Amino acid sequence: MIQKPPRMAQRMDHIAPFHVMDILARAQALQAAGHDIIHLEIGEPDFATPAPIVEAGIAALRAGHTHYTGALGLPALREAIAGFHDSRWQVQVDPARVIVTPGASGALLLALGLLAGPGDEVLMADPGYPCNRHFARFCEARAVSVPVDAGSGFQLTLELIERHATPATRAVLIASPSNPTGTSIATDELTRIHDWCASQGVALIVDEIYLALTYDGGEHSAARWEDVFVINSFSKYFLMTGWRLGWLVAPAWAMEGLERLAQNLFLAAPTPAQHAALAAFSPATLNELDACKAELRARRDFLLPALRERGFVIPVTPQGAFYLYADCSRFSSDSQAFANRLLEEGGIAATPGIDFGSHHATSHIRFAYTQPLPRLSEAMMRLDRLLQT
């Protein structure tokens, strides 16, 4: 008997793959075959989770903290997150407006699940993190990718938003610092955007998962406004990618609906990870994390001029995160082919721009400076040899 598989939902036609995962798989295969690969493709710090966090997680497991928490998260962790907003960014947040989520992805899914549906539009920058547009599609809304360039620091502006907004615009999504460009939005521009959204009844969602990894200028959290949805994560600054933990600060009016969504979508964030995260805010841990941040800044300050000297165009110095989004059109008009060449001929894994949207995507490539300085130096020597051929 010939079996006929069930038909997939139509939304799957609009969920593009992560091309970087193909790069990673090939890089791992080359490593298994004995080749030395320098990984500049995955957005994950190379530092280990600080020991106090790890020990707190082990202690939680041994103490039997393996059952569900409430859908909004451990009360002690919600209070600690609110305290971090106060001590780090001088923003007072009511712990009752904090939701602990399975990664920042869980926070974005909650926000879009609450706000966006069929016929709604969500404005976001192109280039931008691909999951943002895919999450909008998953909620049966439409992601409106707004082309941005060096003129706006690769960030949305009020003028761009007004140009692309329609009566269907339900939310505006800002990421600062952003992936893949590492650029931040100016505080006065964000204020203008906030005021416009408030006057139009449009939700403002601000992704701040790299905010604590801001190297130039101050760290300004949008949580200073009580009507904004602010997403953050324990993955990047706190070095807890595999622990799958993030948070959402939301307006008070939204909390009841968000709690219902959390109960149904994931029930609760991982309990041992929540207990471990309590140790993330200790002075000793924060000192270690800021030392790692200083190392990341040193890597940026090495790699940025090194790439520019070799002919890559990076018109805006990224203020944060750990990415350089480079125009590689001097060498190739096909970023995926160029990424493949870097890997196969140079042993350098990087991410093609086509992962981040469509605006000049084929002429850009993202380098993540998530390797020690000696490895970055080796990558540049390999790049020199490759470009000479």
C-alpha atoms as a printed R data frame, in Angstrom:
    type eleno elety resid chain resno      x      y      z
1   ATOM     1    CA   MET     A     1  0.000  0.000  0.000
2   ATOM     2    CA   ILE     A     2  1.294  3.465 -0.906
3   ATOM     3    CA   GLN     A     3  1.241  5.715  2.120
4   ATOM     4    CA   LYS     A     4  0.373  9.366  1.686
5   ATOM     5    CA   PRO     A     5  1.888 11.664  4.351
6   ATOM     6    CA   PRO     A     6 -0.291 14.324  5.992
7   ATOM     7    CA   ARG     A     7 -0.120 17.784  4.475
8   ATOM     8    CA   MET     A     8  1.953 20.325  6.371
9   ATOM     9    CA   ALA     A     9  0.412 23.620  7.423
10  ATOM    10    CA   GLN     A    10  0.702 26.421  4.882
11  ATOM    11    CA   ARG     A    11  2.707 28.530  7.337
12  ATOM    12    CA   MET     A    12  5.650 26.157  6.834
13  ATOM    13    CA   ASP     A    13  6.093 27.590  3.337
14  ATOM    14    CA   HIS     A    14  7.172 30.837  4.996
15  ATOM    15    CA   ILE     A    15  9.488 29.427  7.681
16  ATOM    16    CA   ALA     A    16 12.953 29.542  6.134
17  ATOM    17    CA   PRO     A    17 15.780 27.340  7.415
18  ATOM    18    CA   PHE     A    18 18.754 28.684  9.323
19  ATOM    19    CA   HIS     A    19 21.481 28.557  6.669
20  ATOM    20    CA   VAL     A    20 24.057 28.887  9.416
21  ATOM    21    CA   MET     A    21 23.043 25.436 10.663
22  ATOM    22    CA   ASP     A    22 24.182 23.989  7.333
23  ATOM    23    CA   ILE     A    23 27.492 25.812  7.801
24  ATOM    24    CA   LEU     A    24 27.759 24.460 11.342
25  ATOM    25    CA   ALA     A    25 26.989 20.893 10.263
26  ATOM    26    CA   ARG     A    26 29.629 21.043  7.533
27  ATOM    27    CA   ALA     A    27 32.136 22.617  9.950
28  ATOM    28    CA   GLN     A    28 31.559 19.816 12.430
29  ATOM    29    CA   ALA     A    29 31.989 17.220  9.697
30  ATOM    30    CA   LEU     A    30 35.294 18.809  8.676
31  ATOM    31    CA   GLN     A    31 36.411 18.820 12.306
32  ATOM    32    CA   ALA     A    32 35.522 15.144 12.644
33  ATOM    33    CA   ALA     A    33 37.724 14.514  9.596
34  ATOM    34    CA   GLY     A    34 40.658 16.186 11.336
35  ATOM    35    CA   HIS     A    35 40.439 19.768 10.031
36  ATOM    36    CA   ASP     A    36 40.902 22.770 12.320
37  ATOM    37    CA   ILE     A    37 37.878 25.052 12.072
38  ATOM    38    CA   ILE     A    38 37.599 28.529 13.590
39  ATOM    39    CA   HIS     A    39 33.964 29.026 14.574
40  ATOM    40    CA   LEU     A    40 32.780 32.573 13.922
41  ATOM    41    CA   GLU     A    41 29.275 31.535 12.862
42  ATOM    42    CA   ILE     A    42 27.190 30.764 15.942
43  ATOM    43    CA   GLY     A    43 25.914 33.547 18.207
44  ATOM    44    CA   GLU     A    44 27.105 31.919 21.398
45  ATOM    45    CA   PRO     A    45 29.882 33.136 23.701
46  ATOM    46    CA   ASP     A    46 32.770 30.717 24.127
47  ATOM    47    CA   PHE     A    47 33.029 31.370 27.860
48  ATOM    48    CA   ALA     A    48 31.747 28.757 30.300
49  ATOM    49    CA   THR     A    49 28.799 29.540 32.567
50  ATOM    50    CA   PRO     A    50 30.267 31.101 35.745
51  ATOM    51    CA   ALA     A    51 30.881 28.575 38.515
52  ATOM    52    CA   PRO     A    52 28.476 30.153 41.056
53  ATOM    53    CA   ILE     A    53 25.599 29.691 38.605
54  ATOM    54    CA   VAL     A    54 26.595 26.093 37.883
55  ATOM    55    CA   GLU     A    55 26.924 25.279 41.580
56  ATOM    56    CA   ALA     A    56 23.534 26.839 42.306
57  ATOM    57    CA   GLY     A    57 22.013 24.661 39.593
58  ATOM    58    CA   ILE     A    58 23.623 21.522 41.028
59  ATOM    59    CA   ALA     A    59 22.453 22.446 44.519
60  ATOM    60    CA   ALA     A    60 18.919 22.962 43.202
61  ATOM    61    CA   LEU     A    61 18.905 19.497 41.651
62  ATOM    62    CA   ARG     A    62 20.225 17.906 44.827
63  ATOM    63    CA   ALA     A    63 17.625 19.763 46.868
64  ATOM    64    CA   GLY     A    64 14.866 18.283 44.725
65  ATOM    65    CA   HIS     A    65 13.910 21.479 42.893
66  ATOM    66    CA   THR     A    66 12.770 19.506 39.861
67  ATOM    67    CA   HIS     A    67  9.047 20.247 39.898
68  ATOM    68    CA   TYR     A    68  7.101 22.940 38.099
69  ATOM    69    CA   THR     A    69  7.174 26.539 39.238
70  ATOM    70    CA   GLY     A    70  4.248 28.858 38.605
71  ATOM    71    CA   ALA     A    71  3.816 29.888 34.980
72  ATOM    72    CA   LEU     A    72  5.268 33.344 35.645
73  ATOM    73    CA   GLY     A    73  8.409 31.934 37.263
74  ATOM    74    CA   LEU     A    74 10.039 31.697 40.664
75  ATOM    75    CA   PRO     A    75  8.968 34.719 42.746
76  ATOM    76    CA   ALA     A    76 12.532 35.126 44.052
77  ATOM    77    CA   LEU     A    77 13.916 35.220 40.509
78  ATOM    78    CA   ARG     A    78 11.294 37.699 39.325
79  ATOM    79    CA   GLU     A    79 12.298 39.936 42.227
80  ATOM    80    CA   ALA     A    80 15.993 39.487 41.403
81  ATOM    81    CA   ILE     A    81 15.385 40.439 37.771
82  ATOM    82    CA   ALA     A    82 13.503 43.560 38.864
83  ATOM    83    CA   GLY     A    83 16.390 44.364 41.195
84  ATOM    84    CA   PHE     A    84 18.864 43.991 38.322
85  ATOM    85    CA   HIS     A    85 16.900 46.506 36.274
86  ATOM    86    CA   ASP     A    86 17.157 48.918 39.187
87  ATOM    87    CA   SER     A    87 20.836 48.444 39.998
88  ATOM    88    CA   ARG     A    88 22.114 48.161 36.424
89  ATOM    89    CA   TRP     A    89 19.849 50.539 34.517
90  ATOM    90    CA   GLN     A    90 18.268 52.671 37.273
91  ATOM    91    CA   VAL     A    91 14.816 51.539 36.181
92  ATOM    92    CA   GLN     A    92 12.250 50.489 38.750
93  ATOM    93    CA   VAL     A    93 10.211 47.488 37.600
94  ATOM    94    CA   ASP     A    94  7.431 45.877 39.609
95  ATOM    95    CA   PRO     A    95  8.311 42.153 39.949
96  ATOM    96    CA   ALA     A    96  4.634 41.459 39.228
97  ATOM    97    CA   ARG     A    97  5.300 42.608 35.636
98  ATOM    98    CA   VAL     A    98  8.180 40.145 35.119
99  ATOM    99    CA   ILE     A    99  7.662 36.753 33.445
100 ATOM   100    CA   VAL     A   100 10.458 34.169 33.405
101 ATOM   101    CA   THR     A   101 10.454 32.321 30.076
102 ATOM   102    CA   PRO     A   102 12.235 29.442 28.306
103 ATOM   103    CA   GLY     A   103 14.804 31.660 26.634
104 ATOM   104    CA   ALA     A   104 14.186 35.026 25.022
105 ATOM   105    CA   SER     A   105 12.359 33.110 22.277
106 ATOM   106    CA   GLY     A   106  9.714 32.172 24.830
107 ATOM   107    CA   ALA     A   107  9.350 35.838 25.754
108 ATOM   108    CA   LEU     A   108  8.916 36.934 22.130
109 ATOM   109    CA   LEU     A   109  6.428 34.154 21.477
110 ATOM   110    CA   LEU     A   110  4.348 35.313 24.442
111 ATOM   111    CA   ALA     A   111  4.415 38.947 23.321
112 ATOM   112    CA   LEU     A   112  3.489 38.207 19.711
113 ATOM   113    CA   GLY     A   113  0.946 35.581 20.754
114 ATOM   114    CA   LEU     A   114 -0.779 38.219 22.850
115 ATOM   115    CA   LEU     A   115 -0.576 41.041 20.323
116 ATOM   116    CA   ALA     A   116 -0.568 39.705 16.764
117 ATOM   117    CA   GLY     A   117 -2.985 37.582 14.757
118 ATOM   118    CA   PRO     A   118 -4.428 37.135 11.276
119 ATOM   119    CA   GLY     A   119 -4.357 40.376  9.314
120 ATOM   120    CA   ASP     A   120 -2.021 42.120 11.773
121 ATOM   121    CA   GLU     A   121  1.381 43.497 10.828
122 ATOM   122    CA   VAL     A   122  4.571 43.682 12.888
123 ATOM   123    CA   LEU     A   123  7.254 46.139 11.751
124 ATOM   124    CA   MET     A   124 10.907 45.099 12.170
125 ATOM   125    CA   ALA     A   125 14.322 45.930 10.719
126 ATOM   126    CA   ASP     A   126 15.910 44.126  7.764
127 ATOM   127    CA   PRO     A   127 18.587 42.891  8.414
128 ATOM   128    CA   GLY     A   128 17.396 41.388 11.665
129 ATOM   129    CA   TYR     A   129 17.232 38.182 13.658
130 ATOM   130    CA   PRO     A   130 15.290 35.708 11.463
131 ATOM   131    CA   CYS     A   131 13.191 34.155 14.229
132 ATOM   132    CA   ASN     A   132 11.468 37.494 14.708
133 ATOM   133    CA   ARG     A   133  9.719 37.362 11.349
134 ATOM   134    CA   HIS     A   134  9.105 33.620 11.648
135 ATOM   135    CA   PHE     A   135  7.431 34.043 15.043
136 ATOM   136    CA   ALA     A   136  5.123 36.668 13.561
137 ATOM   137    CA   ARG     A   137  4.184 34.236 10.799
138 ATOM   138    CA   PHE     A   138  3.626 31.475 13.354
139 ATOM   139    CA   CYS     A   139  1.042 33.745 14.988
140 ATOM   140    CA   GLU     A   140 -0.607 34.159 11.550
141 ATOM   141    CA   ALA     A   141  0.503 37.797 11.419
142 ATOM   142    CA   ARG     A   142  2.688 39.405  8.754
143 ATOM   143    CA   ALA     A   143  6.218 40.564  9.423
144 ATOM   144    CA   VAL     A   144  6.894 43.824  7.594
145 ATOM   145    CA   SER     A   145 10.643 43.865  7.011
146 ATOM   146    CA   VAL     A   146 11.785 47.485  6.799
147 ATOM   147    CA   PRO     A   147 15.110 47.936  4.952
148 ATOM   148    CA   VAL     A   148 17.697 49.717  7.109
149 ATOM   149    CA   ASP     A   149 21.242 50.762  6.319
150 ATOM   150    CA   ALA     A   150 24.193 52.705  7.658
151 ATOM   151    CA   GLY     A   151 22.288 55.975  7.376
152 ATOM   152    CA   SER     A   152 20.066 54.978 10.313
153 ATOM   153    CA   GLY     A   153 22.714 52.898 12.061
154 ATOM   154    CA   PHE     A   154 20.896 49.788 10.806
155 ATOM   155    CA   GLN     A   155 18.029 50.649 13.163
156 ATOM   156    CA   LEU     A   156 14.423 51.661 12.605
157 ATOM   157    CA   THR     A   157 13.631 55.357 12.772
158 ATOM   158    CA   LEU     A   158 10.311 57.072 13.322
159 ATOM   159    CA   GLU     A   159 10.328 58.213  9.689
160 ATOM   160    CA   LEU     A   160 10.803 54.638  8.454
161 ATOM   161    CA   ILE     A   161  8.041 53.409 10.741
162 ATOM   162    CA   GLU     A   162  5.607 56.083  9.582
163 ATOM   163    CA   ARG     A   163  6.463 55.265  5.955
164 ATOM   164    CA   HIS     A   164  5.706 51.545  6.386
165 ATOM   165    CA   ALA     A   165  2.892 51.666  8.941
166 ATOM   166    CA   THR     A   166 -0.670 50.880  7.888
167 ATOM   167    CA   PRO     A   167 -3.966 50.566  9.764
168 ATOM   168    CA   ALA     A   168 -2.997 46.892 10.226
169 ATOM   169    CA   THR     A   169  0.216 47.728 12.101
170 ATOM   170    CA   ARG     A   170 -0.126 46.102 15.518
171 ATOM   171    CA   ALA     A   171  3.430 46.211 16.866
172 ATOM   172    CA   VAL     A   172  6.906 47.591 16.242
173 ATOM   173    CA   LEU     A   173  9.896 45.447 17.171
174 ATOM   174    CA   ILE     A   174 13.245 47.064 17.998
175 ATOM   175    CA   ALA     A   175 16.441 45.168 18.858
176 ATOM   176    CA   SER     A   176 19.181 47.175 20.557
177 ATOM   177    CA   PRO     A   177 21.992 46.206 20.312
178 ATOM   178    CA   SER     A   178 20.909 44.173 17.342
179 ATOM   179    CA   ASN     A   179 21.762 40.886 15.729
180 ATOM   180    CA   PRO     A   180 23.423 40.802 13.162
181 ATOM   181    CA   THR     A   181 24.779 44.364 13.113
182 ATOM   182    CA   GLY     A   182 25.579 44.990 16.783
183 ATOM   183    CA   THR     A   183 24.282 48.552 16.479
184 ATOM   184    CA   SER     A   184 22.160 50.330 19.081
185 ATOM   185    CA   ILE     A   185 19.286 52.739 18.686
186 ATOM   186    CA   ALA     A   186 19.789 56.286 19.931
187 ATOM   187    CA   THR     A   187 17.827 57.007 23.114
188 ATOM   188    CA   ASP     A   188 16.121 60.069 21.657
189 ATOM   189    CA   GLU     A   189 15.040 58.098 18.590
190 ATOM   190    CA   LEU     A   190 13.631 55.326 20.746
191 ATOM   191    CA   THR     A   191 11.746 57.972 22.733
192 ATOM   192    CA   ARG     A   192 10.224 59.335 19.527
193 ATOM   193    CA   ILE     A   193  9.209 55.841 18.448
194 ATOM   194    CA   HIS     A   194  7.737 55.086 21.870
195 ATOM   195    CA   ASP     A   195  5.673 58.273 21.872
196 ATOM   196    CA   TRP     A   196  4.375 57.563 18.358
197 ATOM   197    CA   CYS     A   197  3.426 53.985 19.269
198 ATOM   198    CA   ALA     A   198  1.638 55.182 22.404
199 ATOM   199    CA   SER     A   199 -0.318 57.789 20.437
200 ATOM   200    CA   GLN     A   200 -1.301 55.266 17.737
201 ATOM   201    CA   GLY     A   201 -2.254 52.369 19.999
202 ATOM   202    CA   VAL     A   202  0.618 50.302 18.557
203 ATOM   203    CA   ALA     A   203  2.588 47.999 20.839
204 ATOM   204    CA   LEU     A   204  6.330 48.566 21.170
205 ATOM   205    CA   ILE     A   205  8.484 45.475 21.727
206 ATOM   206    CA   VAL     A   206 12.159 46.036 22.548
207 ATOM   207    CA   ASP     A   207 14.664 43.185 22.433
208 ATOM   208    CA   GLU     A   208 17.406 43.925 24.976
209 ATOM   209    CA   ILE     A   209 19.167 40.570 25.119
210 ATOM   210    CA   TYR     A   210 22.495 42.255 24.281
211 ATOM   211    CA   LEU     A   211 21.899 45.427 26.297
212 ATOM   212    CA   ALA     A   212 24.357 44.467 29.060
213 ATOM   213    CA   LEU     A   213 26.920 43.863 26.292
214 ATOM   214    CA   THR     A   214 27.002 47.534 25.252
215 ATOM   215    CA   TYR     A   215 30.589 48.746 24.852
216 ATOM   216    CA   ASP     A   216 30.122 52.310 23.623
217 ATOM   217    CA   GLY     A   217 27.656 54.699 25.230
218 ATOM   218    CA   GLY     A   218 25.320 54.003 28.105
219 ATOM   219    CA   GLU     A   219 22.985 51.078 28.648
220 ATOM   220    CA   HIS     A   220 19.473 52.504 28.420
221 ATOM   221    CA   SER     A   221 16.589 50.118 29.072
222 ATOM   222    CA   ALA     A   222 13.174 50.674 27.516
223 ATOM   223    CA   ALA     A   223 11.685 49.251 30.706
224 ATOM   224    CA   ARG     A   224 11.651 52.842 31.946
225 ATOM   225    CA   TRP     A   225  8.273 53.005 30.190
226 ATOM   226    CA   GLU     A   226  5.576 50.842 31.769
227 ATOM   227    CA   ASP     A   227  3.694 50.367 28.481
228 ATOM   228    CA   VAL     A   228  6.536 48.634 26.588
229 ATOM   229    CA   PHE     A   229  7.197 44.892 26.174
230 ATOM   230    CA   VAL     A   230 10.875 44.369 27.008
231 ATOM   231    CA   ILE     A   231 12.597 41.064 26.205
232 ATOM   232    CA   ASN     A   232 15.823 39.912 27.805
233 ATOM   233    CA   SER     A   233 17.793 36.727 28.269
234 ATOM   234    CA   PHE     A   234 20.235 34.867 30.465
235 ATOM   235    CA   SER     A   235 21.959 33.483 27.360
236 ATOM   236    CA   LYS     A   236 24.369 36.185 26.178
237 ATOM   237    CA   TYR     A   237 25.675 38.427 28.952
238 ATOM   238    CA   PHE     A   238 25.020 35.798 31.638
239 ATOM   239    CA   LEU     A   239 26.614 32.998 29.522
240 ATOM   240    CA   MET     A   240 23.705 30.571 30.022
241 ATOM   241    CA   THR     A   241 22.723 29.677 26.449
242 ATOM   242    CA   GLY     A   242 22.020 25.999 27.140
243 ATOM   243    CA   TRP     A   243 20.060 26.700 30.318
244 ATOM   244    CA   ARG     A   244 17.233 28.141 28.176
245 ATOM   245    CA   LEU     A   245 16.118 31.036 30.325
246 ATOM   246    CA   GLY     A   246 14.895 34.525 29.522
247 ATOM   247    CA   TRP     A   247 12.407 37.075 30.750
248 ATOM   248    CA   LEU     A   248  9.739 39.502 29.637
249 ATOM   249    CA   VAL     A   249  8.789 42.768 31.308
250 ATOM   250    CA   ALA     A   250  5.254 43.607 30.222
251 ATOM   251    CA   PRO     A   251  2.578 46.237 30.893
252 ATOM   252    CA   ALA     A   252  0.352 45.465 33.869
253 ATOM   253    CA   TRP     A   253 -2.739 45.186 31.650
254 ATOM   254    CA   ALA     A   254 -1.113 42.367 29.659
255 ATOM   255    CA   MET     A   255 -0.114 40.096 32.558
256 ATOM   256    CA   GLU     A   256 -3.326 38.085 32.853
257 ATOM   257    CA   GLY     A   257 -3.343 37.193 29.159
258 ATOM   258    CA   LEU     A   258  0.397 36.460 29.122
259 ATOM   259    CA   GLU     A   259  0.032 34.127 32.095
260 ATOM   260    CA   ARG     A   260 -2.708 32.196 30.301
261 ATOM   261    CA   LEU     A   261 -0.485 31.889 27.230
262 ATOM   262    CA   ALA     A   262  2.493 30.759 29.310
263 ATOM   263    CA   GLN     A   263  0.383 28.111 31.045
264 ATOM   264    CA   ASN     A   264 -0.656 26.705 27.691
265 ATOM   265    CA   LEU     A   265  2.487 27.158 25.605
266 ATOM   266    CA   PHE     A   266  5.199 25.936 27.971
267 ATOM   267    CA   LEU     A   267  3.679 25.771 31.479
268 ATOM   268    CA   ALA     A   268  6.861 27.143 33.098
269 ATOM   269    CA   ALA     A   269 10.541 27.798 32.454
270 ATOM   270    CA   PRO     A   270 13.019 25.074 33.568
271 ATOM   271    CA   THR     A   271 13.018 24.956 37.356
272 ATOM   272    CA   PRO     A   272 16.696 24.050 37.991
273 ATOM   273    CA   ALA     A   273 17.768 26.792 35.581
274 ATOM   274    CA   GLN     A   274 15.659 29.335 37.468
275 ATOM   275    CA   HIS     A   275 17.310 28.420 40.769
276 ATOM   276    CA   ALA     A   276 20.721 28.579 39.122
277 ATOM   277    CA   ALA     A   277 19.973 32.033 37.714
278 ATOM   278    CA   LEU     A   278 19.518 33.421 41.216
279 ATOM   279    CA   ALA     A   279 23.310 33.224 41.528
280 ATOM   280    CA   ALA     A   280 23.756 35.264 38.347
281 ATOM   281    CA   PHE     A   281 23.166 38.510 40.212
282 ATOM   282    CA   SER     A   282 25.747 38.048 42.973
283 ATOM   283    CA   PRO     A   283 28.587 40.625 42.975
284 ATOM   284    CA   ALA     A   284 31.219 37.936 42.320
285 ATOM   285    CA   THR     A   285 29.331 36.616 39.308
286 ATOM   286    CA   LEU     A   286 28.691 40.086 37.899
287 ATOM   287    CA   ASN     A   287 32.405 40.917 38.226
288 ATOM   288    CA   GLU     A   288 33.262 37.789 36.230
289 ATOM   289    CA   LEU     A   289 30.641 38.597 33.610
290 ATOM   290    CA   ASP     A   290 31.947 42.133 33.171
291 ATOM   291    CA   ALA     A   291 35.471 40.739 32.730
292 ATOM   292    CA   CYS     A   292 34.129 38.565 29.908
293 ATOM   293    CA   LYS     A   293 32.428 41.643 28.473
294 ATOM   294    CA   ALA     A   294 35.781 43.484 28.470
295 ATOM   295    CA   GLU     A   295 37.326 40.561 26.590
296 ATOM   296    CA   LEU     A   296 34.543 40.704 23.987
297 ATOM   297    CA   ARG     A   297 35.163 44.416 23.503
298 ATOM   298    CA   ALA     A   298 38.880 43.738 22.963
299 ATOM   299    CA   ARG     A   299 37.971 41.176 20.321
300 ATOM   300    CA   ARG     A   300 35.731 43.684 18.546
301 ATOM   301    CA   ASP     A   301 38.484 46.280 18.631
302 ATOM   302    CA   PHE     A   302 40.861 43.778 17.005
303 ATOM   303    CA   LEU     A   303 38.568 42.238 14.413
304 ATOM   304    CA   LEU     A   304 36.786 45.381 13.203
305 ATOM   305    CA   PRO     A   305 39.866 47.163 11.820
306 ATOM   306    CA   ALA     A   306 41.352 43.853 10.653
307 ATOM   307    CA   LEU     A   307 38.336 43.163  8.436
308 ATOM   308    CA   ARG     A   308 38.187 46.735  7.175
309 ATOM   309    CA   GLU     A   309 41.868 46.611  6.223
310 ATOM   310    CA   ARG     A   310 41.194 43.512  4.138
311 ATOM   311    CA   GLY     A   311 38.464 45.155  2.098
312 ATOM   312    CA   PHE     A   312 35.281 44.363  4.013
313 ATOM   313    CA   VAL     A   313 32.974 47.362  4.391
314 ATOM   314    CA   ILE     A   314 31.589 47.867  7.906
315 ATOM   315    CA   PRO     A   315 30.318 51.470  7.833
316 ATOM   316    CA   VAL     A   316 29.015 51.665 11.396
317 ATOM   317    CA   THR     A   317 31.040 50.607 14.423
318 ATOM   318    CA   PRO     A   318 28.819 48.224 16.387
319 ATOM   319    CA   GLN     A   319 28.180 49.497 19.891
320 ATOM   320    CA   GLY     A   320 27.439 46.102 21.413
321 ATOM   321    CA   ALA     A   321 26.650 42.385 21.052
322 ATOM   322    CA   PHE     A   322 29.457 40.295 19.483
323 ATOM   323    CA   TYR     A   323 28.869 40.536 15.746
324 ATOM   324    CA   LEU     A   324 30.349 42.290 12.728
325 ATOM   325    CA   TYR     A   325 28.029 42.494  9.717
326 ATOM   326    CA   ALA     A   326 30.386 42.989  6.811
327 ATOM   327    CA   ASP     A   327 29.790 43.883  3.177
328 ATOM   328    CA   CYS     A   328 31.740 41.248  1.246
329 ATOM   329    CA   SER     A   329 30.765 42.428 -2.243
330 ATOM   330    CA   ARG     A   330 34.405 43.170 -3.083
331 ATOM   331    CA   PHE     A   331 34.948 39.420 -3.013
332 ATOM   332    CA   SER     A   332 31.572 37.917 -3.889
333 ATOM   333    CA   SER     A   333 27.993 38.820 -4.748
334 ATOM   334    CA   ASP     A   334 26.796 35.527 -3.211
335 ATOM   335    CA   SER     A   335 27.188 35.528  0.559
336 ATOM   336    CA   GLN     A   336 26.312 31.857  0.882
337 ATOM   337    CA   ALA     A   337 28.883 30.822 -1.717
338 ATOM   338    CA   PHE     A   338 31.446 33.058 -0.029
339 ATOM   339    CA   ALA     A   339 30.674 31.553  3.391
340 ATOM   340    CA   ASN     A   340 31.116 28.097  1.893
341 ATOM   341    CA   ARG     A   341 34.452 29.129  0.403
342 ATOM   342    CA   LEU     A   342 35.629 30.562  3.730
343 ATOM   343    CA   LEU     A   343 34.829 27.246  5.361
344 ATOM   344    CA   GLU     A   344 36.104 24.836  2.732
345 ATOM   345    CA   GLU     A   345 39.260 26.706  1.763
346 ATOM   346    CA   GLY     A   346 40.058 28.710  4.866
347 ATOM   347    CA   GLY     A   347 38.649 26.725  7.757
348 ATOM   348    CA   ILE     A   348 36.657 29.788  8.878
349 ATOM   349    CA   ALA     A   349 32.964 29.337  9.656
350 ATOM   350    CA   ALA     A   350 30.826 32.463  9.235
351 ATOM   351    CA   THR     A   351 27.137 33.199  8.615
352 ATOM   352    CA   PRO     A   352 25.806 34.325  5.214
353 ATOM   353    CA   GLY     A   353 23.704 37.467  5.220
354 ATOM   354    CA   ILE     A   354 20.748 35.647  3.680
355 ATOM   355    CA   ASP     A   355 19.908 34.365  7.156
356 ATOM   356    CA   PHE     A   356 18.990 37.884  8.281
357 ATOM   357    CA   GLY     A   357 16.571 39.118  5.643
358 ATOM   358    CA   SER     A   358 16.641 40.221  2.034
359 ATOM   359    CA   HIS     A   359 18.022 43.779  2.062
360 ATOM   360    CA   HIS     A   360 21.497 43.488  0.461
361 ATOM   361    CA   ALA     A   361 21.661 40.066  2.128
362 ATOM   362    CA   THR     A   362 23.628 38.393 -0.655
363 ATOM   363    CA   SER     A   363 26.467 40.900 -0.266
364 ATOM   364    CA   HIS     A   364 26.902 40.593  3.504
365 ATOM   365    CA   ILE     A   365 28.365 38.097  5.906
366 ATOM   366    CA   ARG     A   366 28.284 38.000  9.709
367 ATOM   367    CA   PHE     A   367 31.351 37.274 11.803
368 ATOM   368    CA   ALA     A   368 30.756 36.457 15.486
369 ATOM   369    CA   TYR     A   369 33.816 37.316 17.570
370 ATOM   370    CA   THR     A   370 33.175 34.472 19.980
371 ATOM   371    CA   GLN     A   371 36.703 33.036 19.844
372 ATOM   372    CA   PRO     A   372 39.837 34.086 21.786
373 ATOM   373    CA   LEU     A   373 42.110 36.730 20.278
374 ATOM   374    CA   PRO     A   374 44.767 34.230 19.125
375 ATOM   375    CA   ARG     A   375 42.099 32.347 17.160
376 ATOM   376    CA   LEU     A   376 40.827 35.598 15.638
377 ATOM   377    CA   SER     A   377 44.387 36.424 14.623
378 ATOM   378    CA   GLU     A   378 44.750 32.991 13.050
379 ATOM   379    CA   ALA     A   379 41.457 33.533 11.205
380 ATOM   380    CA   MET     A   380 42.837 36.738  9.677
381 ATOM   381    CA   MET     A   381 46.006 34.961  8.521
382 ATOM   382    CA   ARG     A   382 43.886 32.276  6.891
383 ATOM   383    CA   LEU     A   383 41.712 34.960  5.324
384 ATOM   384    CA   ASP     A   384 44.811 36.632  3.867
385 ATOM   385    CA   ARG     A   385 45.909 33.392  2.250
386 ATOM   386    CA   LEU     A   386 42.430 32.758  0.859
387 ATOM   387    CA   LEU     A   387 41.975 36.255 -0.549
388 ATOM   388    CA   GLN     A   388 45.373 36.147 -2.242
389 ATOM   389    CA   THR     A   389 44.153 33.243 -4.332
